[in-house]
Amino acid sequence: MPPAPERADRVPRKPPRIARLRLVLGYLVMIGAFFVNRGEPRWWALSLIVLGSAIRIWAAGSLVKIAELSTDGPYALSRNPLYVGSFLGGVGLALFVHSAALLAFFVVTFVVCYWVQVAWEERLLAQEHGQSFRDYCQNVARFIPSRWSPAALHSHFSVRQLIENCELTHQALWVVMILGLITQAYLKKMGIGFSLP
């Protein structure tokens, strides 16, 4: 028997299609980095990737998705710290491989997909948590922190949540990709390999 349709006033449990593309497009950016890697990495750009990863790890280890309203740790500074970390990592990746085209593609697709994703999540959280979520929105910025909150120091970070939220797999993928790009750059210096002109 098929599931009952969602009531018109209820937010669907699945995000809109365009928001679901965010992962596919993110992987395309990662793969694209190998095609545009010119072999002279901008080492300073790794700091953006590391910062983005650190923010994602802190956020994923502090997040119980939908079931609880996470408002401490990184969520006391930004309502979407996972996405802030992802953005920093993607920008860092494009800068690391010297690609303005990859940077433009990443920024445009990120803004479109995550704008839709965040709008859907906020409607869902308002439905699930009501006034608590609306109060939270009044006090915490959507992305870029506008003020310091002492609650950021009281994180309920858990390695178990980090694992449940699949963040270790995500971070392992980033490590493998960066090592691959460094190896590719080294091989190009040796006269082996290819990239798009």
Rosetta constraint file for C-alpha pairs under 8 A:
AtomPair CA 6 CA 10 HARMONIC 6.33 0.50
AtomPair CA 6 CA 11 HARMONIC 7.74 0.50
AtomPair CA 6 CA 12 HARMONIC 6.51 0.50
AtomPair CA 10 CA 127 HARMONIC 7.60 0.50
AtomPair CA 11 CA 120 HARMONIC 7.80 0.50
AtomPair CA 11 CA 123 HARMONIC 6.69 0.50
AtomPair CA 11 CA 124 HARMONIC 5.71 0.50
AtomPair CA 11 CA 127 HARMONIC 7.36 0.50
AtomPair CA 12 CA 124 HARMONIC 7.83 0.50
AtomPair CA 13 CA 124 HARMONIC 7.75 0.50
AtomPair CA 15 CA 19 HARMONIC 6.19 0.50
AtomPair CA 15 CA 20 HARMONIC 6.55 0.50
AtomPair CA 15 CA 117 HARMONIC 6.55 0.50
AtomPair CA 15 CA 120 HARMONIC 6.26 0.50
AtomPair CA 15 CA 121 HARMONIC 7.78 0.50
AtomPair CA 16 CA 20 HARMONIC 6.56 0.50
AtomPair CA 16 CA 116 HARMONIC 7.37 0.50
AtomPair CA 16 CA 117 HARMONIC 7.37 0.50
AtomPair CA 16 CA 120 HARMONIC 7.55 0.50
AtomPair CA 17 CA 21 HARMONIC 6.56 0.50
AtomPair CA 18 CA 22 HARMONIC 7.29 0.50
AtomPair CA 18 CA 113 HARMONIC 5.83 0.50
AtomPair CA 18 CA 116 HARMONIC 7.22 0.50
AtomPair CA 19 CA 113 HARMONIC 4.66 0.50
AtomPair CA 19 CA 114 HARMONIC 6.30 0.50
AtomPair CA 19 CA 116 HARMONIC 5.70 0.50
AtomPair CA 19 CA 117 HARMONIC 4.92 0.50
AtomPair CA 20 CA 24 HARMONIC 7.91 0.50
AtomPair CA 20 CA 113 HARMONIC 7.66 0.50
AtomPair CA 20 CA 117 HARMONIC 7.88 0.50
AtomPair CA 21 CA 25 HARMONIC 6.06 0.50
AtomPair CA 21 CA 113 HARMONIC 6.92 0.50
AtomPair CA 22 CA 26 HARMONIC 5.97 0.50
AtomPair CA 22 CA 109 HARMONIC 7.54 0.50
AtomPair CA 22 CA 110 HARMONIC 6.93 0.50
AtomPair CA 22 CA 113 HARMONIC 5.55 0.50
AtomPair CA 22 CA 114 HARMONIC 7.13 0.50
AtomPair CA 23 CA 27 HARMONIC 6.25 0.50
AtomPair CA 24 CA 28 HARMONIC 6.25 0.50
AtomPair CA 25 CA 29 HARMONIC 6.28 0.50
AtomPair CA 25 CA 109 HARMONIC 7.19 0.50
AtomPair CA 26 CA 30 HARMONIC 6.43 0.50
AtomPair CA 26 CA 106 HARMONIC 7.62 0.50
AtomPair CA 27 CA 31 HARMONIC 6.19 0.50
AtomPair CA 28 CA 32 HARMONIC 5.78 0.50
AtomPair CA 29 CA 33 HARMONIC 6.17 0.50
AtomPair CA 29 CA 90 HARMONIC 7.88 0.50
AtomPair CA 29 CA 102 HARMONIC 6.88 0.50
AtomPair CA 29 CA 105 HARMONIC 7.90 0.50
AtomPair CA 29 CA 106 HARMONIC 6.56 0.50
AtomPair CA 30 CA 34 HARMONIC 7.39 0.50
AtomPair CA 30 CA 93 HARMONIC 7.96 0.50
AtomPair CA 30 CA 177 HARMONIC 7.39 0.50
AtomPair CA 31 CA 35 HARMONIC 7.24 0.50
AtomPair CA 32 CA 36 HARMONIC 6.44 0.50
AtomPair CA 32 CA 102 HARMONIC 7.31 0.50
AtomPair CA 33 CA 37 HARMONIC 5.74 0.50
AtomPair CA 33 CA 93 HARMONIC 7.44 0.50
AtomPair CA 33 CA 94 HARMONIC 6.99 0.50
AtomPair CA 33 CA 97 HARMONIC 6.57 0.50
AtomPair CA 33 CA 102 HARMONIC 7.29 0.50
AtomPair CA 33 CA 181 HARMONIC 7.81 0.50
AtomPair CA 34 CA 181 HARMONIC 6.46 0.50
AtomPair CA 34 CA 184 HARMONIC 7.78 0.50
AtomPair CA 34 CA 195 HARMONIC 7.18 0.50
AtomPair CA 35 CA 194 HARMONIC 7.47 0.50
AtomPair CA 35 CA 195 HARMONIC 4.78 0.50
AtomPair CA 35 CA 196 HARMONIC 5.64 0.50
AtomPair CA 36 CA 97 HARMONIC 6.81 0.50
AtomPair CA 36 CA 98 HARMONIC 7.88 0.50
AtomPair CA 36 CA 99 HARMONIC 6.53 0.50
AtomPair CA 36 CA 102 HARMONIC 7.90 0.50
AtomPair CA 36 CA 195 HARMONIC 5.36 0.50
AtomPair CA 36 CA 196 HARMONIC 5.47 0.50
AtomPair CA 36 CA 197 HARMONIC 7.62 0.50
AtomPair CA 37 CA 41 HARMONIC 7.86 0.50
AtomPair CA 37 CA 97 HARMONIC 4.78 0.50
AtomPair CA 37 CA 98 HARMONIC 7.05 0.50
AtomPair CA 37 CA 99 HARMONIC 7.60 0.50
AtomPair CA 37 CA 181 HARMONIC 7.21 0.50
AtomPair CA 37 CA 184 HARMONIC 7.87 0.50
AtomPair CA 37 CA 185 HARMONIC 7.20 0.50
AtomPair CA 37 CA 195 HARMONIC 6.12 0.50
AtomPair CA 38 CA 97 HARMONIC 6.41 0.50
AtomPair CA 38 CA 98 HARMONIC 7.06 0.50
AtomPair CA 38 CA 185 HARMONIC 7.05 0.50
AtomPair CA 38 CA 188 HARMONIC 8.00 0.50
AtomPair CA 38 CA 195 HARMONIC 6.44 0.50
AtomPair CA 39 CA 97 HARMONIC 7.50 0.50
AtomPair CA 39 CA 182 HARMONIC 7.93 0.50
AtomPair CA 39 CA 184 HARMONIC 6.83 0.50
AtomPair CA 39 CA 185 HARMONIC 3.75 0.50
AtomPair CA 39 CA 186 HARMONIC 6.83 0.50
AtomPair CA 39 CA 188 HARMONIC 5.73 0.50
AtomPair CA 39 CA 189 HARMONIC 6.79 0.50
AtomPair CA 40 CA 97 HARMONIC 7.26 0.50
AtomPair CA 40 CA 98 HARMONIC 7.96 0.50
AtomPair CA 40 CA 185 HARMONIC 6.28 0.50
AtomPair CA 41 CA 96 HARMONIC 5.25 0.50
AtomPair CA 41 CA 97 HARMONIC 5.53 0.50
AtomPair CA 41 CA 98 HARMONIC 7.22 0.50
AtomPair CA 41 CA 182 HARMONIC 7.41 0.50
AtomPair CA 41 CA 185 HARMONIC 7.13 0.50
AtomPair CA 42 CA 46 HARMONIC 7.62 0.50
AtomPair CA 42 CA 95 HARMONIC 6.78 0.50
AtomPair CA 42 CA 96 HARMONIC 4.66 0.50
AtomPair CA 42 CA 97 HARMONIC 6.78 0.50
AtomPair CA 42 CA 98 HARMONIC 7.14 0.50
AtomPair CA 43 CA 47 HARMONIC 7.88 0.50
AtomPair CA 43 CA 96 HARMONIC 6.56 0.50
AtomPair CA 44 CA 48 HARMONIC 7.83 0.50
AtomPair CA 44 CA 96 HARMONIC 7.69 0.50
AtomPair CA 45 CA 49 HARMONIC 6.80 0.50
AtomPair CA 45 CA 92 HARMONIC 4.99 0.50
AtomPair CA 45 CA 93 HARMONIC 7.09 0.50
AtomPair CA 45 CA 95 HARMONIC 5.93 0.50
AtomPair CA 45 CA 96 HARMONIC 5.10 0.50
AtomPair CA 46 CA 50 HARMONIC 6.04 0.50
AtomPair CA 46 CA 92 HARMONIC 6.29 0.50
AtomPair CA 46 CA 93 HARMONIC 7.55 0.50
AtomPair CA 46 CA 96 HARMONIC 6.73 0.50
AtomPair CA 47 CA 51 HARMONIC 5.98 0.50
AtomPair CA 47 CA 92 HARMONIC 7.55 0.50
AtomPair CA 48 CA 52 HARMONIC 5.99 0.50
AtomPair CA 48 CA 88 HARMONIC 5.65 0.50
AtomPair CA 48 CA 89 HARMONIC 5.93 0.50
AtomPair CA 48 CA 91 HARMONIC 7.49 0.50
AtomPair CA 48 CA 92 HARMONIC 4.94 0.50
AtomPair CA 49 CA 53 HARMONIC 6.11 0.50
AtomPair CA 49 CA 88 HARMONIC 6.27 0.50
AtomPair CA 49 CA 89 HARMONIC 4.13 0.50
AtomPair CA 49 CA 90 HARMONIC 7.33 0.50
AtomPair CA 49 CA 91 HARMONIC 7.91 0.50
AtomPair CA 49 CA 92 HARMONIC 5.15 0.50
AtomPair CA 49 CA 93 HARMONIC 6.68 0.50
AtomPair CA 50 CA 54 HARMONIC 6.07 0.50
AtomPair CA 50 CA 89 HARMONIC 7.31 0.50
AtomPair CA 51 CA 55 HARMONIC 6.22 0.50
AtomPair CA 51 CA 85 HARMONIC 7.17 0.50
AtomPair CA 51 CA 88 HARMONIC 7.26 0.50
AtomPair CA 51 CA 89 HARMONIC 7.53 0.50
AtomPair CA 52 CA 56 HARMONIC 6.20 0.50
AtomPair CA 52 CA 84 HARMONIC 7.15 0.50
AtomPair CA 52 CA 85 HARMONIC 3.77 0.50
AtomPair CA 52 CA 86 HARMONIC 5.97 0.50
AtomPair CA 52 CA 87 HARMONIC 7.25 0.50
AtomPair CA 52 CA 88 HARMONIC 4.95 0.50
AtomPair CA 52 CA 89 HARMONIC 4.87 0.50
AtomPair CA 53 CA 57 HARMONIC 6.09 0.50
AtomPair CA 53 CA 85 HARMONIC 6.06 0.50
AtomPair CA 53 CA 86 HARMONIC 7.48 0.50
AtomPair CA 53 CA 89 HARMONIC 6.78 0.50
AtomPair CA 53 CA 171 HARMONIC 7.01 0.50
AtomPair CA 54 CA 58 HARMONIC 6.18 0.50
AtomPair CA 54 CA 85 HARMONIC 7.51 0.50
AtomPair CA 55 CA 59 HARMONIC 6.05 0.50
AtomPair CA 55 CA 74 HARMONIC 7.68 0.50
AtomPair CA 55 CA 81 HARMONIC 6.62 0.50
AtomPair CA 55 CA 82 HARMONIC 6.80 0.50
AtomPair CA 55 CA 84 HARMONIC 7.70 0.50
AtomPair CA 55 CA 85 HARMONIC 5.23 0.50
AtomPair CA 56 CA 60 HARMONIC 5.86 0.50
AtomPair CA 56 CA 81 HARMONIC 6.77 0.50
AtomPair CA 56 CA 82 HARMONIC 4.82 0.50
AtomPair CA 56 CA 83 HARMONIC 7.79 0.50
AtomPair CA 56 CA 84 HARMONIC 7.98 0.50
AtomPair CA 56 CA 85 HARMONIC 5.17 0.50
AtomPair CA 56 CA 86 HARMONIC 7.12 0.50
AtomPair CA 56 CA 167 HARMONIC 7.70 0.50
AtomPair CA 57 CA 61 HARMONIC 6.03 0.50
AtomPair CA 57 CA 162 HARMONIC 6.98 0.50
AtomPair CA 57 CA 167 HARMONIC 6.67 0.50
AtomPair CA 58 CA 62 HARMONIC 6.35 0.50
AtomPair CA 58 CA 73 HARMONIC 7.76 0.50
AtomPair CA 58 CA 74 HARMONIC 6.85 0.50
AtomPair CA 58 CA 157 HARMONIC 6.96 0.50
AtomPair CA 59 CA 63 HARMONIC 6.19 0.50
AtomPair CA 59 CA 73 HARMONIC 7.50 0.50
AtomPair CA 59 CA 74 HARMONIC 5.78 0.50
AtomPair CA 59 CA 75 HARMONIC 7.23 0.50
AtomPair CA 59 CA 81 HARMONIC 6.05 0.50
AtomPair CA 59 CA 82 HARMONIC 5.80 0.50
AtomPair CA 60 CA 82 HARMONIC 6.95 0.50
AtomPair CA 60 CA 161 HARMONIC 6.71 0.50
AtomPair CA 60 CA 162 HARMONIC 5.21 0.50
AtomPair CA 60 CA 165 HARMONIC 6.17 0.50
AtomPair CA 60 CA 167 HARMONIC 6.42 0.50
AtomPair CA 61 CA 156 HARMONIC 7.82 0.50
AtomPair CA 61 CA 157 HARMONIC 4.85 0.50
AtomPair CA 61 CA 158 HARMONIC 5.00 0.50
AtomPair CA 61 CA 159 HARMONIC 5.92 0.50
AtomPair CA 61 CA 160 HARMONIC 7.38 0.50
AtomPair CA 61 CA 161 HARMONIC 4.92 0.50
AtomPair CA 61 CA 162 HARMONIC 4.13 0.50
AtomPair CA 61 CA 163 HARMONIC 7.88 0.50
AtomPair CA 61 CA 165 HARMONIC 7.71 0.50
AtomPair CA 62 CA 70 HARMONIC 7.21 0.50
AtomPair CA 62 CA 72 HARMONIC 7.87 0.50
AtomPair CA 62 CA 73 HARMONIC 6.80 0.50
AtomPair CA 62 CA 74 HARMONIC 7.72 0.50
AtomPair CA 62 CA 155 HARMONIC 6.52 0.50
AtomPair CA 62 CA 156 HARMONIC 5.50 0.50
AtomPair CA 62 CA 157 HARMONIC 4.45 0.50
AtomPair CA 62 CA 158 HARMONIC 6.35 0.50
AtomPair CA 62 CA 161 HARMONIC 6.82 0.50
AtomPair CA 62 CA 162 HARMONIC 7.61 0.50
AtomPair CA 63 CA 70 HARMONIC 5.94 0.50
AtomPair CA 63 CA 161 HARMONIC 6.75 0.50
AtomPair CA 63 CA 165 HARMONIC 7.96 0.50
AtomPair CA 64 CA 68 HARMONIC 5.69 0.50
AtomPair CA 64 CA 69 HARMONIC 7.52 0.50
AtomPair CA 64 CA 70 HARMONIC 6.84 0.50
AtomPair CA 64 CA 161 HARMONIC 7.01 0.50
AtomPair CA 65 CA 69 HARMONIC 7.88 0.50
AtomPair CA 66 CA 125 HARMONIC 6.71 0.50
AtomPair CA 66 CA 128 HARMONIC 7.65 0.50
AtomPair CA 69 CA 125 HARMONIC 7.84 0.50
AtomPair CA 69 CA 129 HARMONIC 7.22 0.50
AtomPair CA 69 CA 133 HARMONIC 7.36 0.50
AtomPair CA 70 CA 75 HARMONIC 6.17 0.50
AtomPair CA 71 CA 75 HARMONIC 4.83 0.50
AtomPair CA 71 CA 76 HARMONIC 5.14 0.50
AtomPair CA 71 CA 79 HARMONIC 7.98 0.50
AtomPair CA 71 CA 136 HARMONIC 7.43 0.50
AtomPair CA 71 CA 151 HARMONIC 7.86 0.50
AtomPair CA 72 CA 76 HARMONIC 4.66 0.50
AtomPair CA 72 CA 151 HARMONIC 5.14 0.50
AtomPair CA 72 CA 152 HARMONIC 5.40 0.50
AtomPair CA 72 CA 153 HARMONIC 7.70 0.50
AtomPair CA 72 CA 154 HARMONIC 6.13 0.50
AtomPair CA 72 CA 155 HARMONIC 5.38 0.50
AtomPair CA 72 CA 156 HARMONIC 7.27 0.50
AtomPair CA 73 CA 77 HARMONIC 7.55 0.50
AtomPair CA 73 CA 151 HARMONIC 6.16 0.50
AtomPair CA 73 CA 152 HARMONIC 3.85 0.50
AtomPair CA 73 CA 153 HARMONIC 5.86 0.50
AtomPair CA 73 CA 154 HARMONIC 5.67 0.50
AtomPair CA 73 CA 155 HARMONIC 3.86 0.50
AtomPair CA 73 CA 156 HARMONIC 6.92 0.50
AtomPair CA 73 CA 157 HARMONIC 7.70 0.50
AtomPair CA 74 CA 78 HARMONIC 6.33 0.50
AtomPair CA 74 CA 81 HARMONIC 6.25 0.50
AtomPair CA 74 CA 152 HARMONIC 5.64 0.50
AtomPair CA 74 CA 155 HARMONIC 7.43 0.50
AtomPair CA 75 CA 79 HARMONIC 5.32 0.50
AtomPair CA 75 CA 80 HARMONIC 7.06 0.50
AtomPair CA 75 CA 81 HARMONIC 6.60 0.50
AtomPair CA 75 CA 140 HARMONIC 7.97 0.50
AtomPair CA 75 CA 152 HARMONIC 7.20 0.50
AtomPair CA 76 CA 140 HARMONIC 6.48 0.50
AtomPair CA 76 CA 149 HARMONIC 6.10 0.50
AtomPair CA 76 CA 151 HARMONIC 5.77 0.50
AtomPair CA 76 CA 152 HARMONIC 5.20 0.50
AtomPair CA 77 CA 81 HARMONIC 7.99 0.50
AtomPair CA 77 CA 140 HARMONIC 6.09 0.50
AtomPair CA 77 CA 141 HARMONIC 6.93 0.50
AtomPair CA 77 CA 144 HARMONIC 7.85 0.50
AtomPair CA 77 CA 145 HARMONIC 5.11 0.50
AtomPair CA 77 CA 146 HARMONIC 7.69 0.50
AtomPair CA 77 CA 147 HARMONIC 7.20 0.50
AtomPair CA 77 CA 148 HARMONIC 6.56 0.50
AtomPair CA 77 CA 149 HARMONIC 6.40 0.50
AtomPair CA 77 CA 152 HARMONIC 6.57 0.50
AtomPair CA 78 CA 140 HARMONIC 5.86 0.50
AtomPair CA 78 CA 141 HARMONIC 5.27 0.50
AtomPair CA 78 CA 142 HARMONIC 5.67 0.50
AtomPair CA 78 CA 143 HARMONIC 5.21 0.50
AtomPair CA 78 CA 144 HARMONIC 6.24 0.50
AtomPair CA 78 CA 145 HARMONIC 5.47 0.50
AtomPair CA 79 CA 137 HARMONIC 7.64 0.50
AtomPair CA 79 CA 140 HARMONIC 6.34 0.50
AtomPair CA 79 CA 141 HARMONIC 6.21 0.50
AtomPair CA 79 CA 142 HARMONIC 4.91 0.50
AtomPair CA 79 CA 143 HARMONIC 6.25 0.50
AtomPair CA 80 CA 84 HARMONIC 6.42 0.50
AtomPair CA 80 CA 142 HARMONIC 6.17 0.50
AtomPair CA 80 CA 143 HARMONIC 5.66 0.50
AtomPair CA 81 CA 85 HARMONIC 6.11 0.50
AtomPair CA 81 CA 143 HARMONIC 6.84 0.50
AtomPair CA 82 CA 86 HARMONIC 6.23 0.50
AtomPair CA 83 CA 87 HARMONIC 6.06 0.50
AtomPair CA 83 CA 114 HARMONIC 7.82 0.50
AtomPair CA 83 CA 143 HARMONIC 7.95 0.50
AtomPair CA 84 CA 88 HARMONIC 6.29 0.50
AtomPair CA 84 CA 143 HARMONIC 6.42 0.50
AtomPair CA 84 CA 144 HARMONIC 7.74 0.50
AtomPair CA 85 CA 89 HARMONIC 6.16 0.50
AtomPair CA 86 CA 90 HARMONIC 6.12 0.50
AtomPair CA 87 CA 91 HARMONIC 6.16 0.50
AtomPair CA 87 CA 107 HARMONIC 7.97 0.50
AtomPair CA 87 CA 110 HARMONIC 7.50 0.50
AtomPair CA 88 CA 92 HARMONIC 5.97 0.50
AtomPair CA 89 CA 93 HARMONIC 6.07 0.50
AtomPair CA 90 CA 94 HARMONIC 6.37 0.50
AtomPair CA 90 CA 103 HARMONIC 7.79 0.50
AtomPair CA 90 CA 106 HARMONIC 6.80 0.50
AtomPair CA 91 CA 95 HARMONIC 6.23 0.50
AtomPair CA 91 CA 103 HARMONIC 6.20 0.50
AtomPair CA 91 CA 106 HARMONIC 7.47 0.50
AtomPair CA 91 CA 107 HARMONIC 7.60 0.50
AtomPair CA 92 CA 96 HARMONIC 5.89 0.50
AtomPair CA 93 CA 97 HARMONIC 6.49 0.50
AtomPair CA 94 CA 98 HARMONIC 6.23 0.50
AtomPair CA 94 CA 99 HARMONIC 5.45 0.50
AtomPair CA 94 CA 100 HARMONIC 7.11 0.50
AtomPair CA 94 CA 102 HARMONIC 5.66 0.50
AtomPair CA 94 CA 103 HARMONIC 5.01 0.50
AtomPair CA 95 CA 99 HARMONIC 6.24 0.50
AtomPair CA 95 CA 100 HARMONIC 7.63 0.50
AtomPair CA 95 CA 103 HARMONIC 7.18 0.50
AtomPair CA 99 CA 103 HARMONIC 6.19 0.50
AtomPair CA 100 CA 104 HARMONIC 6.09 0.50
AtomPair CA 101 CA 105 HARMONIC 6.12 0.50
AtomPair CA 102 CA 106 HARMONIC 5.98 0.50
AtomPair CA 103 CA 107 HARMONIC 6.09 0.50
AtomPair CA 104 CA 108 HARMONIC 6.10 0.50
AtomPair CA 105 CA 109 HARMONIC 6.08 0.50
AtomPair CA 106 CA 110 HARMONIC 5.77 0.50
AtomPair CA 107 CA 111 HARMONIC 6.02 0.50
AtomPair CA 108 CA 112 HARMONIC 6.26 0.50
AtomPair CA 109 CA 113 HARMONIC 5.96 0.50
AtomPair CA 110 CA 114 HARMONIC 5.70 0.50
AtomPair CA 110 CA 115 HARMONIC 7.97 0.50
AtomPair CA 111 CA 115 HARMONIC 5.69 0.50
AtomPair CA 112 CA 116 HARMONIC 6.56 0.50
AtomPair CA 113 CA 117 HARMONIC 6.18 0.50
AtomPair CA 114 CA 118 HARMONIC 5.78 0.50
AtomPair CA 115 CA 119 HARMONIC 6.21 0.50
AtomPair CA 116 CA 120 HARMONIC 6.25 0.50
AtomPair CA 117 CA 121 HARMONIC 6.13 0.50
AtomPair CA 118 CA 122 HARMONIC 5.98 0.50
AtomPair CA 119 CA 123 HARMONIC 6.34 0.50
AtomPair CA 120 CA 124 HARMONIC 6.23 0.50
AtomPair CA 121 CA 125 HARMONIC 6.00 0.50
AtomPair CA 122 CA 126 HARMONIC 5.99 0.50
AtomPair CA 123 CA 127 HARMONIC 6.17 0.50
AtomPair CA 124 CA 128 HARMONIC 6.18 0.50
AtomPair CA 125 CA 129 HARMONIC 5.68 0.50
AtomPair CA 125 CA 130 HARMONIC 7.42 0.50
AtomPair CA 125 CA 133 HARMONIC 6.61 0.50
AtomPair CA 126 CA 130 HARMONIC 4.77 0.50
AtomPair CA 126 CA 131 HARMONIC 7.35 0.50
AtomPair CA 126 CA 133 HARMONIC 5.62 0.50
AtomPair CA 126 CA 134 HARMONIC 6.66 0.50
AtomPair CA 129 CA 133 HARMONIC 5.53 0.50
AtomPair CA 130 CA 134 HARMONIC 6.55 0.50
AtomPair CA 131 CA 135 HARMONIC 6.01 0.50
AtomPair CA 132 CA 136 HARMONIC 6.19 0.50
AtomPair CA 133 CA 137 HARMONIC 6.17 0.50
AtomPair CA 134 CA 138 HARMONIC 6.41 0.50
AtomPair CA 135 CA 139 HARMONIC 6.59 0.50
AtomPair CA 136 CA 140 HARMONIC 6.03 0.50
AtomPair CA 137 CA 141 HARMONIC 6.95 0.50
AtomPair CA 137 CA 142 HARMONIC 7.49 0.50
AtomPair CA 140 CA 145 HARMONIC 7.28 0.50
AtomPair CA 140 CA 146 HARMONIC 7.78 0.50
AtomPair CA 141 CA 145 HARMONIC 5.59 0.50
AtomPair CA 141 CA 146 HARMONIC 6.34 0.50
AtomPair CA 148 CA 152 HARMONIC 7.87 0.50
AtomPair CA 150 CA 154 HARMONIC 7.42 0.50
AtomPair CA 151 CA 155 HARMONIC 7.31 0.50
AtomPair CA 157 CA 161 HARMONIC 7.61 0.50
AtomPair CA 158 CA 162 HARMONIC 6.34 0.50
AtomPair CA 159 CA 163 HARMONIC 6.23 0.50
AtomPair CA 160 CA 164 HARMONIC 6.11 0.50
AtomPair CA 161 CA 165 HARMONIC 5.88 0.50
AtomPair CA 162 CA 166 HARMONIC 6.47 0.50
AtomPair CA 162 CA 167 HARMONIC 5.62 0.50
AtomPair CA 162 CA 168 HARMONIC 6.84 0.50
AtomPair CA 163 CA 167 HARMONIC 6.15 0.50
AtomPair CA 163 CA 168 HARMONIC 6.19 0.50
AtomPair CA 166 CA 170 HARMONIC 6.63 0.50
AtomPair CA 167 CA 171 HARMONIC 6.13 0.50
AtomPair CA 168 CA 172 HARMONIC 6.04 0.50
AtomPair CA 169 CA 173 HARMONIC 6.25 0.50
AtomPair CA 170 CA 174 HARMONIC 6.52 0.50
AtomPair CA 171 CA 175 HARMONIC 6.30 0.50
AtomPair CA 172 CA 176 HARMONIC 6.21 0.50
AtomPair CA 173 CA 177 HARMONIC 6.07 0.50
AtomPair CA 174 CA 178 HARMONIC 6.11 0.50
AtomPair CA 175 CA 179 HARMONIC 6.12 0.50
AtomPair CA 176 CA 180 HARMONIC 6.00 0.50
AtomPair CA 177 CA 181 HARMONIC 6.17 0.50
AtomPair CA 178 CA 182 HARMONIC 6.16 0.50
AtomPair CA 179 CA 183 HARMONIC 6.08 0.50
AtomPair CA 180 CA 184 HARMONIC 6.01 0.50
AtomPair CA 181 CA 185 HARMONIC 6.11 0.50
AtomPair CA 182 CA 186 HARMONIC 6.23 0.50
AtomPair CA 183 CA 187 HARMONIC 6.17 0.50
AtomPair CA 184 CA 188 HARMONIC 6.17 0.50
AtomPair CA 184 CA 193 HARMONIC 6.98 0.50
AtomPair CA 185 CA 189 HARMONIC 6.41 0.50
AtomPair CA 186 CA 190 HARMONIC 6.52 0.50
AtomPair CA 187 CA 191 HARMONIC 6.37 0.50
AtomPair CA 187 CA 192 HARMONIC 5.09 0.50
AtomPair CA 187 CA 193 HARMONIC 6.29 0.50
AtomPair CA 188 CA 192 HARMONIC 4.92 0.50
AtomPair CA 188 CA 193 HARMONIC 5.40 0.50
AtomPair CA 188 CA 194 HARMONIC 7.26 0.50
